[in-house]
Amino acid sequence: MPVAIIQTTIDTQQLLERTHSTRAGAMLLFVGTTRELTGDRGTDWLDYECYEPMALNKLKELESSAHQQWEITALEIVHRTGKLLPGEASVAIAVSSPHRQAAFQCGQWLIDTLKEEVPIWKREQFSDGQQQWIHPEMEQSQPHD
C-alpha cells in the first residue's frame, strides 16, 4: 500500500515497519497534525474531503515521481479524511533510502507537492463559529510551516 486515503487514525508505527529495509541507511517519517491555533484563531476541528479516485491517482503520480528523482528504498503516503481534532494526524509520509539526504529531500518534496497538487480540501471550524474551506490552489499563496 504505497499510497492510501483512510478515514481512521494513521498508524505511524505500521508505516515505519512497512518501509523498513536493511538496504536503507535512513528512514524519515513526517506527520502533519491538526493545530489548535491558526494564527491567533482557535480551531475546534478540521474536516478533510476528497474525490478519492482522483486524489489517489495524484498520490500515485507523486510516489512514482519520487522514485524517479531519488534513490528510495520504499515510501508510503497516507492521508486521512473526515473530522480531525487538534493533535490528530492528517497526513503521514514514510521514506527509506540508502542515504539520509535523499530521504530528507524526498520527504520535503512530497509534503510540499501534496499540499499544492493533490485535490484534498479541508474545512477549518474555528472556535468563534466561523468556517473556512481551503483547497490546494489556496495553500500555494499561504506560508508553509
Salt bridges, closest charged atoms under 4 A:
ASP47 OD2 - ARG123 NH2 2.85
GLU61 OE1 - LYS58 NZ 3.13
GLU63 OE2 - HIS67 NE2 3.71
GLU76 OE1 - ARG18 NH2 2.93
GLU88 OE2 - ARG80 NH1 3.47
GLU116 OE2 - HIS144 NE2 3.81
GLU117 OE1 - LYS58 NZ 3.22
ASP128 OD2 - ARG41 NH2 3.22
GLU137 OE1 - HIS135 ND1 2.58
GLU139 OE1 - LYS115 NZ 3.04
GLU139 OE2 - LYS122 NZ 3.49
ASP145 OD2 - ARG35 NH1 3.08
